[in-house]
Amino acid sequence: MTQDRFPIASDARWPEGLIIRVRTPVDAEGIAALHNLPGYRFGTLRTPYHSADDIRKGIEGQPATVTALVAILGEQIVGDIGLTRFASRRAHAGSIGMGVHDRFTGRGIGRALLGEIVSIADNWLNLRRLELTVYTDNAPAVALYRRFGFAVEGTLQDFAFRDGAFVDAHTMARVRR
């Protein structure tokens, strides 16, 4: 087994058979399938109809400031997460975006992905502040983020246009002291 099959954090708990590893261009087709799922898309800023070529180009052009992971069960990509580190006067901070496959929510995959990226941010990148936005109607995601120490810092009115209507989002952050 390779190192990427084991959690970074010693106290992490992953669902049986889950592998988390760095995202690569070979994953483009599986990531496109994930991003095109209606539930996944509903909880993110993704629009419909992402192609594997678009995803592959994004991966190949990814800046060094991005850490991107995928979660795999069997041969299927069941979740992904990205951490974008900021620069200059915000070099102490980063932004997170993530999602889990429609048929695999509630199984600990989001917890495993978030745990890995928080551990990398804390213990390898020395980031003090992690930020994210989450739709106000995504109660399971808000609860997950709270379990990791994120707090709502504000609510953004008409943050995004989703499925024909404007939706609000919370801005959440986790600050290590």
NUVOTOR-568264 format. One line per field, with one value per atom (N, C-alpha, C): x, y, z; chain. Coordinates in pm, whole numbers, m for minus. Layout:
! NUVOTOR-568264
px: [X, ...]
py: [Y, ...]
pz: [Z, ...]
cadena: [A, ...]
END
This chain:
! NUVOTOR-568264
px: [84, 0, 88, 34, 109, 66, 149, 125, m11, m58, m182, m307, m291, m407, m432, m351, m364, m391, m474, m500, m373, m366, m257, m265, m384, m405, m414, m342, m338, m473, m557, m686, m802, m769, m874, m941, m1070, m1146, m1205, m1167, m1219, m1314, m1416, m1503, m1421, m1463, m1395, m1379, m1258, m1230, m1207, m1221, m1203, m1055, m1026, m892, m905, m816, m808, m668, m663, m534, m542, m427, m420, m495, m558, m630, m528, m550, m462, m545, m482, m556, m630, m580, m646, m786, m809, m937, m1044, m1011, m1101, m1239, m1247, m1378, m1462, m1402, m1474, m1515, m1430, m1463, m1576, m1571, m1679, m1812, m1810, m1933, m1984, m1893, m1929, m1988, m1920, m1964, m2096, m2132, m2257, m2376, m2356, m2468, m2556, m2689, m2776, m2759, m2742, m2725, m2592, m2487, m2354, m2360, m2412, m2420, m2507, m2615, m2707, m2638, m2536, m2466, m2342, m2310, m2187, m2220, m2117, m2133, m2120, m2113, m2100, m2226, m2208, m2319, m2329, m2438, m2451, m2351, m2331, m2259, m2111, m2038, m1892, m1836, m1743, m1683, m1554, m1518, m1393, m1275, m1283, m1174, m1158, m1270, m1262, m1199, m1240, m1186, m1036, m999, m858, m773, m820, m747, m732, m837, m829, m726, m721, m623, m482, m462, m330, m282, m375, m339, m347, m365, m383, m260, m279, m164, m108, 15, 83, 18, m66, m132, m255, m287, m404, m362, m428, m417, m553, m556, m684, m678, m779, m785, m915, m911, m1031, m1049, m1174, m1208, m1258, m1207, m1240, m1286, m1397, m1445, m1451, m1383, m1373, m1296, m1357, m1296, m1362, m1458, m1540, m1497, m1489, m1465, m1596, m1594, m1716, m1713, m1607, m1599, m1470, m1469, m1347, m1345, m1224, m1205, m1083, m1090, m978, m952, m825, m781, m697, m738, m662, m599, m466, m395, m385, m402, m393, m247, m219, m82, m74, 47, 79, 27, m50, m98, m203, m247, m342, m278, m146, m74, m104, m164, m201, m336, m401, m538, m555, m665, m700, m850, m896, m1038, m1061, m1170, m1203, m1331, m1332, m1452, m1456, m1573, m1581, m1720, m1730, m1858, m1848, m1962, m1970, m2076, m2050, m2139, m2279, m2381, m2521, m2556, m2508, m2544, m2455, m2358, m2265, m2264, m2361, m2368, m2406, m2366, m2400, m2320, m2213, m2132, m1994, m1968, m1839, m1734, m1771, m1675, m1640, m1739, m1714, m1628, m1657, m1578, m1432, m1411, m1275, m1201, m1267, m1204, m1170, m1265, m1242, m1133, m1132, m1027, m889, m876, m746, m701, m791, m751, m723, m800, m774, m639, m609, m481, m364, m379, m275, m258, m370, m365, m298, m332, m278, m133, m105, 20, 128, 91, 190, 202, 96, 99, 94, 70, 64, m36, m152, m257, m333, m356, m426, m577, m615, m756, m799, m909, m971, m1110, m1145, m1273, m1351, m1481, m1567, m1701, m1776, m1916, m2000, m2118, m2210, m2352, m2433, m2571, m2641, m2723, m2790, m2885, m2933, m3025, m2953, m2821, m2744, m2706, m2808, m2789, m2684, m2680, m2576, m2434, m2411, m2277, m2244, m2340, m2316, m2279, m2350, m2321, m2182, m2143, m2009, m1903, m1918, m1820, m1812, m1925, m1925, m1845, m1860, m1786, m1635, m1592, m1449, m1407, m1496, m1459, m1489, m1558, m1595, m1715, m1718, m1828, m1882, m2012, m2074, m2027, m1972, m1927, m2026, m2111, m2211, m2295, m2402, m2488, m2490, m2464, m2459, m2594, m2667, m2799, m2786, m2873, m2871, m2729, m2662, m2522, m2502, m2592, m2577, m2714, m2712, m2833, m2827, m2925, m2926, m3063, m3068, m3192, m3309, m3282, m3388, m3420, m3344, m3373, m3242, m3246, m3131, m3134, m3016, m3003, m2900, m2921, m2828, m2721, m2610, m2503, m2442, m2396, m2318, m2172, m2102, m1957, m1912, m1831, m1785, m1633, m1577, m1431, m1393, m1274, m1212, m1078, m1059, m936, m864, m742, m657, m587, m594, m525, m398]
py: [m120, 0, 125, 229, 354, 443, 542, 633, 702, 732, 808, 728, 604, 523, 529, 604, 615, 759, 782, 920, 992, 1120, 1204, 1218, 1245, 1262, 1125, 1108, 978, 940, 1037, 1008, 1003, 1005, 1005, 869, 872, 749, 758, 662, 657, 541, 554, 439, 324, 203, 83, 88, 65, 60, 194, 305, 437, 466, 523, 572, 720, 798, 940, 964, 1029, 1056, 1185, 1229, 1350, 1328, 1432, 1430, 1436, 1357, 1357, 1368, 1401, 1411, 1282, 1168, 1040, 1034, 1115, 1116, 1200, 1266, 1364, 1308, 1190, 1133, 1109, 1052, 1025, 1152, 1254, 1381, 1450, 1444, 1504, 1436, 1303, 1231, 1276, 1293, 1339, 1479, 1571, 1710, 1728, 1633, 1642, 1581, 1524, 1469, 1582, 1566, 1676, 1715, 1622, 1656, 1723, 1671, 1733, 1876, 1893, 2026, 2120, 2070, 2151, 2214, 2147, 2198, 2278, 2297, 2368, 2481, 2548, 2652, 2596, 2466, 2402, 2422, 2435, 2439, 2302, 2273, 2143, 2125, 2000, 1959, 1995, 1945, 1956, 1839, 1866, 1757, 1710, 1586, 1532, 1614, 1663, 1746, 1876, 1940, 2063, 2035, 1925, 1889, 1859, 1783, 1747, 1873, 1967, 2093, 2170, 2171, 2237, 2173, 2042, 1971, 2001, 1992, 2015, 2158, 2254, 2394, 2440, 2347, 2380, 2451, 2565, 2634, 2558, 2586, 2520, 2553, 2654, 2694, 2610, 2513, 2429, 2289, 2237, 2098, 2036, 1936, 1877, 1726, 1672, 1530, 1470, 1340, 1265, 1151, 1114, 998, 889, 768, 657, 538, 479, 351, 255, 143, 52, 122, 137, 208, 343, 382, 500, 619, 735, 860, 900, 910, 936, 1071, 1147, 1279, 1347, 1479, 1555, 1678, 1728, 1847, 1922, 2053, 2137, 2244, 2272, 2380, 2474, 2600, 2703, 2796, 2800, 2888, 3028, 3127, 3265, 3312, 3432, 3484, 3619, 3666, 3798, 3815, 3917, 3945, 3846, 3757, 3652, 3514, 3509, 3381, 3286, 3336, 3253, 3184, 3206, 3161, 3081, 3006, 2931, 2910, 2869, 2847, 2702, 2645, 2504, 2494, 2399, 2361, 2210, 2150, 2004, 1957, 1828, 1767, 1615, 1550, 1405, 1354, 1240, 1172, 1159, 1180, 1176, 1048, 934, 805, 768, 853, 819, 921, 1010, 1107, 1036, 1093, 1037, 915, 884, 765, 797, 922, 959, 1000, 1006, 1044, 1192, 1277, 1419, 1445, 1374, 1387, 1348, 1239, 1193, 1295, 1343, 1442, 1570, 1621, 1745, 1726, 1610, 1582, 1583, 1527, 1526, 1667, 1746, 1879, 1971, 1957, 2036, 1996, 1867, 1821, 1874, 1872, 1927, 2077, 2148, 2293, 2325, 2249, 2276, 2231, 2109, 2044, 2046, 2086, 2087, 2223, 2301, 2431, 2547, 2517, 2616, 2728, 2688, 2787, 2810, 2934, 2970, 2984, 3025, 3052, 2972, 2898, 2827, 2884, 2911, 2972, 2885, 2903, 2837, 2908, 2880, 2923, 2798, 2802, 2689, 2744, 2686, 2731, 2714, 2810, 2808, 2689, 2634, 2520, 2385, 2385, 2260, 2226, 2189, 2163, 2055, 1944, 1843, 1898, 1979, 2036, 2136, 2220, 2317, 2242, 2134, 2055, 1994, 1941, 1885, 1992, 2106, 2213, 2257, 2266, 2303, 2201, 2072, 1968, 1986, 2049, 2074, 2213, 2281, 2409, 2531, 2514, 2629, 2698, 2829, 2909, 2999, 3025, 3117, 3258, 3325, 3463, 3562, 3514, 3601, 3525, 3588, 3528, 3620, 3562, 3636, 3620, 3730, 3728, 3714, 3633, 3611, 3582, 3494, 3462, 3401, 3312, 3242, 3217, 3194, 3158, 3007, 2935, 2789, 2740, 2664, 2599, 2697, 2814, 2910, 3008, 3005, 3096, 3139, 3256, 3300, 3232, 3196, 3131, 3203, 3197, 3257, 3156, 3208, 3120, 3179, 3090, 3133, 3139, 3235, 3233, 3181, 3076, 3011, 3012, 3014, 3009, 2934, 2881, 2813, 2883, 2939, 3011, 2939, 2897, 2834, 2942, 2937, 3037, 2981]
pz: [0, 0, 0, m61, m65, 51, 78, 190, 181, 60, 47, 82, 119, 158, 308, 378, 523, 560, 661, 702, 748, 719, 766, 918, 969, 1112, 1180, 1288, 1355, 1418, 1447, 1511, 1410, 1280, 1177, 1167, 1130, 1105, 965, 881, 746, 733, 649, 620, 560, 588, 538, 386, 338, 195, 128, 202, 143, 120, 7, m24, m53, 4, m27, m81, m196, m258, m339, m387, m469, m600, m647, m774, m888, m994, m1110, m1238, m1351, m1477, m1516, m1472, m1502, m1439, m1335, m1264, m1334, m1443, m1504, m1534, m1590, m1624, m1499, m1396, m1271, m1199, m1203, m1140, m1217, m1350, m1430, m1398, m1386, m1350, m1214, m1118, m984, m990, m1058, m1064, m1138, m1224, m1299, m1228, m1110, m1034, m981, m983, m940, m793, m703, m562, m535, m596, m580, m630, m750, m811, m726, m669, m590, m470, m415, m298, m329, m457, m495, m592, m638, m740, m882, m895, m1026, m1109, m1239, m1333, m1400, m1469, m1536, m1651, m1686, m1806, m1810, m1713, m1716, m1795, m1883, m1962, m1895, m1924, m1873, m1925, m2048, m2102, m2024, m1989, m1909, m1773, m1711, m1580, m1592, m1694, m1715, m1733, m1814, m1835, m1705, m1624, m1494, m1402, m1402, m1319, m1369, m1499, m1557, m1536, m1531, m1511, m1367, m1276, m1135, m1079, m1014, m953, m834, m801, m690, m556, m551, m427, m396, m482, m463, m422, m319, m280, m309, m397, m438, m418, m348, m316, m369, m395, m429, m329, m306, m224, m317, m297, m386, m304, m347, m294, m411, m399, m512, m621, m735, m848, m873, m787, m812, m727, m790, m717, m652, m518, m443, m370, m389, m328, m368, m352, m376, m288, m268, m185, m237, m227, m267, m163, m143, m55, m138, m145, m216, m113, m114, m21, m81, 4, m39, m29, m78, m81, m11, m1, 51, 194, 219, 354, 401, 311, 348, 339, 344, 333, 448, 552, 668, 650, 534, 515, 386, 383, 263, 257, 139, 115, 74, 124, 99, 17, m76, m149, m158, m141, m142, m180, m209, m236, m230, m210, m199, m297, m354, m448, m388, m470, m425, m350, m395, m334, m214, m180, m74, 39, 44, 154, 283, 394, 525, 564, 493, 521, 578, 607, 664, 562, 436, 332, 342, 361, 379, 501, 610, 733, 708, 633, 604, 517, 412, 324, 399, 476, 550, 655, 719, 817, 756, 637, 569, 533, 478, 432, 551, 660, 780, 841, 843, 895, 812, 681, 593, 620, 629, 653, 786, 890, 1024, 1040, 997, 1033, 926, 805, 697, 631, 632, 566, 665, 792, 899, 868, 812, 787, 917, 946, 1069, 1048, 927, 897, 774, 789, 677, 657, 532, 499, 401, 401, 303, 299, 193, 187, 172, 229, 224, 217, 129, 119, 253, 289, 419, 433, 321, 328, 328, 338, 340, 484, 562, 705, 734, 660, 689, 673, 569, 549, 660, 696, 804, 933, 962, 1083, 1076, 961, 946, 971, 910, 928, 1074, 1141, 1283, 1366, 1333, 1406, 1392, 1286, 1265, 1314, 1385, 1444, 1360, 1248, 1166, 1232, 1222, 1276, 1166, 1171, 1075, 1108, 1009, 1028, 968, 882, 821, 721, 676, 575, 454, 339, 214, 143, 129, 67, m84, m145, m290, m339, m270, m297, m436, m475, m603, m665, m793, m867, m889, m832, m836, m877, m982, m1026, m1036, m1092, m1119, m1008, m899, m787, m719, m658, m580, m444, m395, m264, m180, m49, 47, 84, 134, 181, 307, 393, 508, 467, 519, 513, 648, 644, 768, 769, 888, 901, 1028, 1023, 1136, 1158, 1276, 1306, 1420, 1391, 1494, 1572, 1701, 1786, 1841]
cadena: [A, A, A, A, A, A, A, A, A, A, A, A, A, A, A, A, A, A, A, A, A, A, A, A, A, A, A, A, A, A, A, A, A, A, A, A, A, A, A, A, A, A, A, A, A, A, A, A, A, A, A, A, A, A, A, A, A, A, A, A, A, A, A, A, A, A, A, A, A, A, A, A, A, A, A, A, A, A, A, A, A, A, A, A, A, A, A, A, A, A, A, A, A, A, A, A, A, A, A, A, A, A, A, A, A, A, A, A, A, A, A, A, A, A, A, A, A, A, A, A, A, A, A, A, A, A, A, A, A, A, A, A, A, A, A, A, A, A, A, A, A, A, A, A, A, A, A, A, A, A, A, A, A, A, A, A, A, A, A, A, A, A, A, A, A, A, A, A, A, A, A, A, A, A, A, A, A, A, A, A, A, A, A, A, A, A, A, A, A, A, A, A, A, A, A, A, A, A, A, A, A, A, A, A, A, A, A, A, A, A, A, A, A, A, A, A, A, A, A, A, A, A, A, A, A, A, A, A, A, A, A, A, A, A, A, A, A, A, A, A, A, A, A, A, A, A, A, A, A, A, A, A, A, A, A, A, A, A, A, A, A, A, A, A, A, A, A, A, A, A, A, A, A, A, A, A, A, A, A, A, A, A, A, A, A, A, A, A, A, A, A, A, A, A, A, A, A, A, A, A, A, A, A, A, A, A, A, A, A, A, A, A, A, A, A, A, A, A, A, A, A, A, A, A, A, A, A, A, A, A, A, A, A, A, A, A, A, A, A, A, A, A, A, A, A, A, A, A, A, A, A, A, A, A, A, A, A, A, A, A, A, A, A, A, A, A, A, A, A, A, A, A, A, A, A, A, A, A, A, A, A, A, A, A, A, A, A, A, A, A, A, A, A, A, A, A, A, A, A, A, A, A, A, A, A, A, A, A, A, A, A, A, A, A, A, A, A, A, A, A, A, A, A, A, A, A, A, A, A, A, A, A, A, A, A, A, A, A, A, A, A, A, A, A, A, A, A, A, A, A, A, A, A, A, A, A, A, A, A, A, A, A, A, A, A, A, A, A, A, A, A, A, A, A, A, A, A, A, A, A, A, A, A, A, A, A, A, A, A, A, A, A, A, A, A, A, A, A, A, A, A, A, A, A, A, A, A, A, A, A, A, A, A, A, A, A, A, A, A, A, A, A, A, A, A, A, A, A, A, A, A]
END
